[in-house]
Amino acid sequence: MKGDVVNVVPSKVTMEAMVRAASIDAMMDANKKINRSLNAAEMALGGEVIIEDCIGYLHLNSDDSMDSVFKKNFVELMGGNDDTITDIIATAGSTDFGDISQLMPCIHPWIGGVSGALHTKDYEMSDEGLAYIVPAKAMAMTLIDLLYDDAKVSKDILNDFNPTFSKDTYLEFMDENTNTYVFNYNI
């Protein structure tokens, strides 16, 4: 960026922002507000703004039924009870798994065995068994439960699942929300 003095308007500014939210509606609403703010700032300064919108990752929609199967196995492995598990009801964190969870039942358990804040230099494995082995065992037990008895539990979960998107509507949503907007207010 040129013009690094407080009272100098730079000739060019490049910015990248990511909108995260606990719902698609909230994400879209926040994105519209950011775009309006960029447009208004450029209108006030007189110039051109190019906004390149594309959808990042959607929020995680963890399936409660599948989650309860996993929890039962985790508790059995750890020898505890459900009180040792903290449910995160809604989070604005996002991964590609969030997108998948909008189309099919999924879980994304967070187990532990780590210390330090996520995405910082202090984040590290503090208990490798809890971080790697226990989750793998609990997931294997969950798969067995889901497939047992001709996959009855899986079939029940699939029958009860209401996806946010079908494959086609997901692709349409992604396409509709990938746009470039150019606003020119050169004086």
Disulfide bonds with the S-S distance in Angstrom:
none
